[in-house]
Amino acid sequence: MPTRHPTLGSVLLAGLLCAALGGCASPHPQAKPSVPPSVTAPDPKPANGAQAASDAAAQERLSKLSANVNAAATAPNIEASPVAVNELTVAQGRLSDVKPDPVEVAAAAERQALQEAGRAAEARENAKAAAGQGRSDAIRIAELQATATTERVRADAAVAAYAAQAELNRIENQKAIDAAIDDAKKAQDRQRNSMLHEQAAKLTWIGIGCISAAISIAVLVGFFGSILMIRKLGAYLLALAVVGFLFLGAAQIITQWWFMWACAGVILIGCIWFGVWAWRHQKRGDLAEELASRTAKVAAVAKTAVPVWDAAYESATAETKAWLDANVFDRLSSTMNRDEKATVHEVRAEAAQEKTTA
C-alpha cells in the first residue's frame, strides 16, 4: 500500500493557521480601589492628638505619685510603722521606671519642712489641697481618655467608610472596563465580519471572472479556431473553470463561523500527517528520494497552474487585472526571491516552447 503524504493544500493552509490562532483572548484588566478626587482620606491627627494628651496626663500623674511615694518612704520615724514601710517599698518597686516630678518633689519637701517646724495644720492643709488637685487630675485624665477613645472610633469609622467608597468605585470602574472591552470586542467582530464579507465578494468576482474567461476563450476558439486548438487549450480552460468554481466555493464558506476552526483542524491533521510520513520515510532511509519526488510533482502543478493564471490575467477586464495586481501578483512578487521568480519564468518559457512545438 502506498504511503500517504501531505498535499500541497496542507502546506498552503499553513498561512491560515497564523490567522486562525494568532489572536489569543486576554483576561480583562482588574480595576484597583479608588475614590473620587473630591473625597479626602481620613485625617488621623485628631485621634492621635487626643491619645497623646491622655498619655501625657497619665504619665504626669505617675511622676507626681512617684515623688509622693519617695517622700513618704524617706519621712522621719517611718520605721515606726512597719506596714507603711512595707507598702511604700512595694510602691517604690512598682514606680521604679517612673521619674519623680521635680515640682512635686519640691512640694513634698515643703510639706515636710512645715511639719518639722511645728506647723502641722498648715502642712495638713497643703496636703489636702494637693490631694484635691490629684482628684481633679484623675477626672481630667478620664475625660481625656474618653475623648481619645471617641476620636479613635470616629477615625476607624472614617477609614472604613473611605475603604468602602473605594471598593464601591472599584466595582463601578470594573463594570466600565468590562463594558468598554465588550464594546471593543463587538466592534472588532463587526470589523472582522465586514472584512470577511468583503473578501467573499472579491472571491466571488474572481471566480466569476475565471469561469467567464474560460467560457469566453472556449467560445472564441470554437468560432475562430480549430478542433486541434480546442484540444490543446481544453485542459487549461477546464483548469481555469475549476479554479473559478473553487473561488466561488471559498466565497460561500469563508464567512461561516466554523471556517477558521476547520482550517486549524486541517492544518493540525496535515502536520500530524507530515510528521508520520517523514518519520516512516526517514526510518526506511528514502526521505530525500521521496521529497525529490514530491518536489517534482509540485513543479508539475506549477507548470500547469502558471499558464492558466497567465491566460486568465490576459483575458480579464482592466478592473480585475488591477485587483489581481494589488492583491495577488504584487504580493507574490514582493515575497518571492530571485530563484523563485526565475523558476516562474522558466515555467512560462517551457510552456511557450511546448505550445510552439505542438
matplotlib code that plots the C-alpha trace (Angstrom):
import matplotlib.pyplot as plt

x = [0.0, 1.5, 2.4, 0.1, 1.8, 0.9, -0.6, 0.2, -3.1, -2.0, 1.2, -0.7, -3.1, -0.2, -0.6, -4.2, -3.0, -1.5, -4.7, -6.9, -4.7, -2.8, -5.1, -5.3, -8.0, -6.5, -8.1, -9.9, -7.8, -8.8, -9.7, -8.0, -9.8, -10.2, -12.2, -13.3, -10.8, -13.3, -13.1, -10.2, -8.5, -9.3, -7.0, -5.5, -4.2, -7.3, -7.3, -3.6, -3.6, -6.3, -4.5, -1.2, -2.8, -4.3, -1.0, 0.8, -1.6, -1.4, 2.4, 2.4, 0.2, 2.6, 5.6, 3.8, 2.8, 6.5, 7.6, 4.9, 5.9, 9.5, 8.8, 6.7, 9.3, 12.1, 10.0, 11.4, 10.3, 8.7, 10.2, 7.7, 5.0, 6.2, 3.1, 3.6, 7.3, 6.4, 3.7, 5.8, 8.6, 6.2, 5.0, 8.6, 9.2, 6.2, 7.2, 10.9, 10.8, 8.9, 11.0, 9.7, 8.2, 10.6, 7.8, 6.1, 9.4, 9.7, 6.1, 6.6, 9.8, 7.9, 5.2, 7.8, 9.6, 6.3, 5.7, 9.1, 8.8, 5.7, 3.3, 1.3, -2.0, -0.5, 1.2, -2.1, -3.9, -1.2, -1.6, -5.4, -5.0, -2.6, -5.0, -7.9, -5.7, -4.9, -8.6, -9.2, -6.3, -7.9, -11.2, -9.3, -7.4, -10.6, -12.1, -9.0, -9.1, -12.8, -12.1, -9.2, -11.5, -14.2, -11.7, -10.2, -13.7, -14.5, -11.2, -11.8, -15.3, -13.9, -11.3, -13.9, -16.2, -13.2, -12.3, -16.0, -16.2, -13.0, -14.3, -17.6, -15.8, -13.6, -16.7, -18.1, -14.8, -14.6, -18.1, -17.0, -13.8, -15.7, -18.3, -15.6, -13.8, -17.0, -17.8, -14.4, -14.8, -18.1, -16.6, -13.7, -16.2, -18.2, -14.9, -13.9, -17.3, -17.2, -13.7, -14.8, -17.8, -15.6, -13.2, -16.1, -17.3, -13.8, -13.5, -16.9, -15.8, -12.5, -14.5, -16.9, -14.0, -12.2, -15.3, -16.3, -12.7, -12.8, -16.2, -15.2, -12.0, -13.8, -16.4, -13.8, -11.7, -14.8, -15.7, -12.3, -10.1, -9.9, -10.6, -6.8, -6.6, -9.6, -7.9, -4.7, -6.4, -9.1, -7.2, -6.2, -9.7, -11.1, -8.5, -9.4, -13.1, -12.3, -10.3, -13.3, -15.6, -13.2, -13.1, -16.9, -17.0, -14.4, -16.6, -19.5, -17.7, -15.2, -17.9, -19.0, -18.1, -16.5, -14.2, -11.2, -11.7, -11.9, -8.7, -6.9, -8.1, -7.0, -3.6, -3.2, -4.1, -1.7, 1.1, 0.5, 0.2, 3.5, 5.2, 4.2, 5.1, 8.6, 9.2, 8.3, 10.5, 13.3, 13.1, 13.2, 16.1, 14.4, 13.2, 15.4, 14.2, 10.6, 11.0, 12.5, 9.5, 7.1, 9.1, 8.8, 5.0, 4.7, 6.7, 4.3, 1.4, 3.1, 3.8, 0.1, -1.1, 1.2, -0.1, -3.7, -3.1, -1.4, -4.3, -6.9, -4.9, -4.7, -8.4, -9.5, -11.0, -8.9, -10.6, -9.9, -6.3, -5.8, -7.3, -5.1, -2.0, -2.7, -3.9, -2.1, 0.8, 2.3, 2.3, 3.8, 6.5, 7.4, 7.6, 9.3, 13.1, 15.2, 15.4, 11.6, 11.0, 13.4, 11.6, 8.3, 10.0, 11.3, 7.9, 6.5, 9.3, 8.8, 5.0, 5.6, 8.1, 5.7, 2.9, 5.1, 6.4, 2.8]
y = [0.0, 3.4, 5.7, 8.7, 12.0, 15.7, 17.5, 21.0, 22.2, 21.4, 23.5, 26.4, 26.4, 26.9, 30.7, 30.4, 28.9, 32.2, 34.0, 31.4, 31.1, 34.4, 36.2, 34.9, 36.1, 38.1, 38.5, 41.7, 44.2, 44.4, 47.9, 49.0, 50.5, 54.3, 57.2, 60.4, 63.4, 65.3, 62.7, 63.2, 60.5, 60.4, 62.6, 60.6, 63.8, 64.4, 60.8, 60.7, 64.1, 63.1, 59.9, 61.8, 64.2, 61.4, 59.5, 62.7, 63.4, 59.8, 60.0, 63.3, 61.7, 58.8, 61.2, 63.1, 59.8, 58.6, 61.8, 61.4, 57.7, 58.6, 61.4, 59.1, 56.4, 58.8, 60.5, 60.7, 57.9, 56.0, 52.8, 53.1, 51.8, 48.5, 48.1, 51.6, 50.8, 47.5, 49.0, 52.0, 49.6, 47.8, 51.1, 52.3, 49.0, 49.4, 53.0, 52.3, 53.1, 56.4, 59.6, 61.7, 65.1, 67.8, 70.2, 67.5, 66.7, 70.3, 70.4, 67.3, 68.8, 71.9, 70.0, 68.0, 71.3, 72.7, 69.6, 69.7, 73.4, 72.7, 74.0, 70.7, 72.3, 74.3, 71.2, 69.3, 72.0, 71.9, 68.1, 68.4, 70.9, 68.7, 65.7, 67.8, 68.7, 65.0, 64.1, 66.9, 65.5, 62.0, 63.4, 65.2, 62.1, 60.1, 62.8, 62.8, 59.0, 59.1, 61.8, 59.7, 56.7, 58.7, 60.1, 56.7, 55.2, 58.2, 57.7, 54.0, 54.6, 57.2, 54.7, 52.0, 54.4, 55.5, 51.9, 51.1, 54.0, 52.9, 49.4, 50.7, 52.8, 49.8, 47.8, 50.6, 51.1, 47.3, 47.4, 50.3, 48.5, 45.3, 47.2, 49.1, 45.8, 44.1, 47.1, 46.9, 43.1, 43.6, 46.3, 44.0, 41.2, 43.6, 44.7, 41.1, 40.1, 43.1, 42.1, 38.5, 39.6, 41.9, 39.1, 36.8, 39.4, 39.6, 35.8, 35.7, 38.2, 36.3, 33.1, 34.6, 36.2, 32.8, 31.0, 33.8, 33.8, 30.1, 30.2, 33.3, 31.7, 28.4, 30.3, 32.3, 29.3, 27.4, 30.1, 31.1, 28.2, 24.5, 21.3, 20.8, 24.1, 23.3, 20.0, 21.9, 24.5, 22.2, 21.2, 24.8, 26.1, 23.3, 24.1, 27.8, 27.0, 24.7, 27.5, 29.8, 27.3, 26.9, 30.6, 30.6, 27.8, 29.6, 32.7, 30.7, 29.1, 31.9, 33.8, 30.7, 30.7, 27.3, 28.2, 29.2, 26.2, 23.9, 25.4, 24.9, 21.3, 20.6, 22.1, 20.1, 16.9, 17.9, 18.5, 15.1, 13.5, 15.1, 14.0, 10.4, 10.4, 11.9, 9.5, 6.5, 7.6, 8.5, 5.1, 3.5, 5.8, 7.2, 10.5, 12.5, 10.5, 10.9, 14.6, 14.9, 13.1, 15.3, 18.4, 17.2, 16.8, 20.3, 21.6, 19.8, 21.5, 24.9, 24.1, 23.7, 26.5, 29.3, 29.3, 29.1, 32.2, 34.0, 33.2, 34.3, 37.5, 38.4, 37.8, 39.7, 43.1, 46.1, 46.3, 42.6, 43.0, 45.9, 43.9, 40.8, 43.1, 44.7, 41.6, 38.6, 39.3, 42.3, 40.3, 37.3, 39.5, 41.1, 37.7, 35.6, 35.6, 35.8, 32.0, 31.6, 34.3, 32.7, 29.4, 31.1, 32.5, 29.0, 27.5, 30.1, 29.6, 25.8, 26.2, 28.6, 26.3, 23.3, 25.3, 26.3, 22.8, 21.4]
z = [0.0, -0.9, 2.0, 2.4, 2.3, 2.7, -0.2, -1.5, 0.0, 3.6, 3.0, 1.6, 4.5, 6.9, 6.5, 7.7, 10.9, 11.9, 11.1, 12.9, 16.0, 16.0, 18.4, 21.9, 24.3, 27.1, 30.6, 31.4, 33.4, 37.0, 38.4, 41.6, 44.6, 44.0, 45.3, 43.6, 43.7, 45.8, 48.6, 51.0, 53.1, 56.8, 58.9, 61.8, 63.6, 65.9, 67.2, 67.6, 69.4, 71.8, 72.6, 73.1, 75.5, 77.6, 77.7, 78.8, 81.6, 82.9, 82.8, 84.7, 87.4, 87.7, 88.1, 90.9, 92.6, 92.4, 94.1, 96.8, 97.5, 97.7, 100.1, 102.3, 102.3, 103.5, 106.1, 109.7, 112.0, 109.2, 110.6, 113.5, 111.1, 109.6, 107.5, 105.9, 105.3, 103.5, 101.3, 100.4, 99.5, 97.1, 95.7, 95.0, 93.2, 91.0, 90.2, 89.7, 86.0, 86.6, 87.1, 90.0, 89.1, 90.3, 91.2, 93.2, 94.9, 95.9, 97.2, 99.3, 100.8, 101.7, 103.5, 105.4, 106.4, 107.7, 109.7, 111.2, 112.0, 114.1, 111.6, 111.3, 110.5, 107.6, 106.3, 106.6, 104.6, 102.0, 101.6, 101.3, 98.5, 96.7, 97.1, 95.7, 92.7, 92.3, 92.2, 89.6, 87.6, 87.7, 86.4, 83.6, 82.7, 82.5, 80.3, 78.0, 77.7, 76.8, 74.2, 72.8, 72.6, 70.8, 68.3, 67.6, 67.0, 64.7, 62.8, 62.4, 61.1, 58.6, 57.4, 57.0, 55.0, 52.9, 52.1, 51.4, 49.0, 47.3, 46.9, 45.5, 43.0, 42.1, 41.3, 39.2, 37.4, 36.7, 35.2, 33.0, 31.9, 31.1, 29.2, 27.2, 26.4, 25.4, 23.1, 21.6, 21.1, 19.4, 17.2, 16.3, 15.5, 13.2, 11.5, 11.1, 9.6, 7.3, 6.2, 5.6, 3.6, 1.5, 0.9, 0.0, -2.5, -4.1, -4.2, -5.9, -8.6, -9.1, -9.5, -11.9, -13.8, -14.2, -15.3, -17.7, -19.1, -19.6, -21.4, -23.5, -24.6, -25.4, -27.5, -29.3, -30.1, -31.2, -33.7, -34.9, -34.1, -34.9, -33.1, -32.6, -30.8, -28.7, -27.6, -26.8, -24.7, -23.3, -20.2, -19.4, -19.9, -17.7, -15.0, -15.2, -14.8, -11.9, -10.2, -10.7, -9.1, -6.2, -5.7, -5.7, -3.1, -1.0, -1.1, 0.3, 3.2, 4.3, 6.2, 8.2, 11.9, 11.7, 8.8, 10.9, 13.2, 10.2, 8.8, 12.1, 12.2, 8.7, 9.4, 12.6, 10.8, 8.0, 10.4, 12.1, 8.7, 7.5, 10.8, 10.3, 6.6, 7.3, 10.2, 8.1, 5.1, 7.5, 9.0, 5.6, 4.5, 1.4, 2.8, 0.4, -2.6, -1.6, -1.1, -4.5, -6.0, -4.1, -5.4, -8.9, -8.6, -7.1, -10.0, -12.4, -10.7, -11.0, -14.7, -15.2, -12.9, -14.1, -17.8, -16.6, -14.3, -17.2, -19.6, -17.0, -16.4, -20.1, -20.7, -17.5, -17.5, -16.5, -13.1, -12.5, -13.6, -11.2, -8.3, -9.2, -9.4, -6.0, -4.1, -5.8, -8.2, -6.3, -3.1, -4.7, -6.3, -3.0, -1.2, -3.8, -4.0, -7.2, -7.6, -7.2, -9.8, -12.2, -11.7, -12.8, -15.9, -16.7, -16.4, -18.7, -21.2, -21.2, -21.6, -24.5, -26.1, -25.8, -27.3, -30.3, -30.8, -30.8]

ax = plt.figure().add_subplot(projection="3d")
ax.plot(x, y, z, "-o")
ax.set_aspect("equal")
plt.show()
